[in-house]
Amino acid sequence: MTHTYQVTGMTCNNCKKSVEDALTQLDKVSNVEVNLAAGEVTISMNSHIKTEELRRTLPDKYTLSEREQKNVFRSVAPKEEISELKQLLPLFLILGYITIASVLLNVNPFDSNGFMLDFMGLFYIVFSFFKLLDLKGFPKSFRMYDPLAKAIPAYGWIYPFIEVGLGLMFLVRFQIPYALVLTIIVLGITTFGVTKTLLDKKAIQCACLGTVLKLPMTKATFIENSIMLIMAIIMLINTIQL
């Protein structure tokens, strides 16, 4: 017999393998197939296994539930595919609010250097906030693409606090040259990992806004990091020339 279930919490190919390995260990299971895009798992079993037993087999990160049965006598519209733009709407809204706030803080008269410092400061503070909402889950998602977090797992745990520190340094104008250098190093490493992930066409979740908001790794993530890097480089050059 074969049954298909919904599984939430899967964000990458490693999650897919984790679910497959866990369910395959059950004696009555003969085959497991995971559809990462649909968030579904199809299980072939020699005899019936209770849904609760399947749930207990999976790590706490994943939630398994029975797939909703559709009424074949009722006309159901096909499920609308969520566009990449719609998925990234939270990211664009946050960047928009940060931009507006930075402009208002430096509008009379407009100070481009002040705008960039405030933008970077607010960027770090806001983005670190979302990471800290799920500090337990963030490191695992972050090391999927950040080379340093992959090599040193502890880096993923302290990264949100690094962002908080850098954000405060920019906002209060404290040791700006050091903050700019650290920004270039930190975001340079992350951008390298993002670029490699995009080139490899891996389907993973972006951890830029933590794990609370489910954002796919896209070119927008690369652009977002690149903007911060360009600002940091421009500000560092201006600081050296003063």
C-alpha positions, 0 to 999 in steps of 0.5 A: 500500500502507498500513502502520500503525506504533507511534510512541513519544515523541509527547506533544502536537499539535506532536509529531503534526505533527512526525512527519507532516511528517518522514514526508511528505518521503519520496518514496515516501510519498503520505499520513501519518495520525497517531493521537496517542491510540493512538501510531500512524501510518498511512503510504500508500506508492507502494512498500515502504519499509523500517522502518529508513528510516522510523526514520531519517527521524524526529527522535531523540525518536521511536521507530518500530516495526512494529505487533504482529500479532494472531493472529486465531485466538486470543481476545484480550481488548480492551485495557483503557483506562487511567483518568485516576486510574491515570495520575495515581497516581505524582503522588498517591503523591509528594504523599502521601509529601511530606505525611506527611514534612511532618507528621512533621517538625512533629508534636510539637507540631504547627506549621502554619507549619512544616508548610507550609514543609516541604511547599513545600520538599520539593515543590520538591526532589522535583519538581525531581529528576524534571525534572533526570532529563531536563533535555534533554527537560523544556524542550520539554514545559514550554513547551507550556503555560507562557507564560514558557517559551514566550516565553523558551525559556531559562526552561525550562532554568533552571526546575528549578534555580529549584525546587531553590533555592526548596526549599532556602530553605524547608527551611533557613528562608532569606529566606522572604518572598522565597521566598514572593513568587517562588513566587507569581510562578513558580507563578502564571504556570504555573497560568495556562498550565495553566488555559488548556490545560485550557480549550482541552482540549488533549491534552498531557503535563504536565511537573510531574514532568519527562518520565520519568513520562508524566502527562497535563495534568489538573485534578489539575495545576491543584489541585497548583499551587493548593495551593502557591499558597494555602500561599505566600499564607497564609505571606506574609500571616502573615510580614507580620503578624509 
